[in-house]
Amino acid sequence: MNNRCADYPVLPVFTRRWSPRAFDPRPLPQEKLFSLFEAARWAPSSMNIQPWCFAYALRDDVHWDDFLSTLLPGNQLWVKNASALVFIMSDTMSDYHGEPKPSRSHSFDAGAAWMSLALQAQSMGLATHAMAGVDWDAARNILHAPERLQIEAAIAIGYPGNKDDLPEALQERETPSDRRPVAESAFNGPLI
Ligand SMILES: Cc1cc2nc3c(=O)[nH]c(=O)nc-3n(C[C@H](O)[C@H](O)[C@H](O)COP(=O)(O)O)c2cc1C
């Protein structure tokens, strides 16, 4: 529960989800992480191509330090207490009658998968925090990701932690943010 207030009625999952930085550094069982990937699996995508894929590290596995090292220092500061670090990637090409063709919707589709993952996590008492503060070249190298894949974001996943354990500057920001009003994003007819 938090202080967010919707202007129009919506399911509580939307306002309850937010991106904390305070994590309790407990191990996350792999099956729980796979429930999150399962939720992502059912996201809609253009032609049902499902252009997303994930690469993950759990905090107690051999990949953790490498994955963490690809984040910009400001993110490493708090992600070190997360339980899993996931990269979501999308295929920039789709196979169209056997011919690879640039995909128009790979990022849009991957975005739907990320949101499904985030909402599933929240329903399981887990917090998620997406990041673009990544050294993309380092990430591509560590992940062995071919150029055809776009690395969309890194996602920290973990158990909510204690705000007081964060560095002071981050403690001030550790609160759910607000949004601009719907009327500033939704237009009846052409854009103004
Ligand atoms: C693609 C993407 C990239 C982001 N990059 C970062 C980041 O590098 N570091 C960070 O602390 N937060 C990052 N965020 C978190 C956003 O700042 C956050 O989602 C936004 O302020 C809305 O807040 P909320 O998720 O708590 O509702 C990112 C979020 C998204 C979706």
The ligand as an SDF file (V2000), in Angstrom:
LIG
                    3D

 31 33  0  0  0  0  0  0  0  0999 V2000
   13.3720    1.5090  -19.2250 C   0  0  0  0  0  0  0  0  0  0  0  0
   13.5690    2.0120  -17.8270 C   0  0  0  0  0  0  0  0  0  0  0  0
   14.8170    2.4410  -17.4420 C   0  0  0  0  0  0  0  0  0  0  0  0
   15.0500    2.8770  -16.1270 C   0  0  0  0  0  0  0  0  0  0  0  0
   16.3310    3.1670  -15.7140 N   0  0  0  0  0  0  0  0  0  0  0  0
   16.5810    3.3780  -14.4050 C   0  0  0  0  0  0  0  0  0  0  0  0
   17.9180    3.4490  -13.9230 C   0  0  0  0  0  0  0  0  0  0  0  0
   18.8880    3.2790  -14.6520 O   0  0  0  0  0  0  0  0  0  0  0  0
   18.0920    3.6690  -12.5920 N   0  0  0  0  0  0  0  0  0  0  0  0
   17.0500    3.8270  -11.7330 C   0  0  0  0  0  0  0  0  0  0  0  0
   17.2870    4.0100  -10.5390 O   0  0  0  0  0  0  0  0  0  0  0  0
   15.7630    3.7440  -12.1590 N   0  0  0  0  0  0  0  0  0  0  0  0
   15.5020    3.5080  -13.4700 C   0  0  0  0  0  0  0  0  0  0  0  0
   14.2060    3.3470  -13.9140 N   0  0  0  0  0  0  0  0  0  0  0  0
   13.0830    3.4860  -12.9780 C   0  0  0  0  0  0  0  0  0  0  0  0
   12.2280    4.6810  -13.3320 C   0  0  0  0  0  0  0  0  0  0  0  0
   12.8850    5.8580  -12.9340 O   0  0  0  0  0  0  0  0  0  0  0  0
   10.8410    4.5220  -12.6790 C   0  0  0  0  0  0  0  0  0  0  0  0
   10.2070    3.4070  -13.2320 O   0  0  0  0  0  0  0  0  0  0  0  0
    9.9890    5.7740  -12.8700 C   0  0  0  0  0  0  0  0  0  0  0  0
   10.5400    6.8630  -12.1930 O   0  0  0  0  0  0  0  0  0  0  0  0
    8.5810    5.5420  -12.3720 C   0  0  0  0  0  0  0  0  0  0  0  0
    8.5950    5.1540  -11.0420 O   0  0  0  0  0  0  0  0  0  0  0  0
    7.9220    3.8050  -10.5200 P   0  0  0  0  0  0  0  0  0  0  0  0
    8.4710    2.6660  -11.3620 O   0  0  0  0  0  0  0  0  0  0  0  0
    8.3660    3.7040   -9.0860 O   0  0  0  0  0  0  0  0  0  0  0  0
    6.4510    3.9160  -10.6900 O   0  0  0  0  0  0  0  0  0  0  0  0
   13.9690    2.9230  -15.2130 C   0  0  0  0  0  0  0  0  0  0  0  0
   12.6910    2.5120  -15.6320 C   0  0  0  0  0  0  0  0  0  0  0  0
   12.4920    2.0450  -16.9040 C   0  0  0  0  0  0  0  0  0  0  0  0
   11.1180    1.5370  -17.2920 C   0  0  0  0  0  0  0  0  0  0  0  0
  1  2  1  0
  2  3  1  0
  2 30  2  0
  3  4  2  0
  4  5  1  0
  4 28  1  0
  5  6  2  0
  6  7  1  0
  6 13  1  0
  7  8  2  0
  7  9  1  0
  9 10  1  0
 10 11  2  0
 10 12  1  0
 12 13  2  0
 13 14  1  0
 14 15  1  0
 14 28  1  0
 15 16  1  0
 16 17  1  0
 16 18  1  0
 18 19  1  0
 18 20  1  0
 20 21  1  0
 20 22  1  0
 22 23  1  0
 23 24  1  0
 24 25  2  0
 24 26  1  0
 24 27  1  0
 28 29  2  0
 29 30  1  0
 30 31  1  0
M  END
$$$$
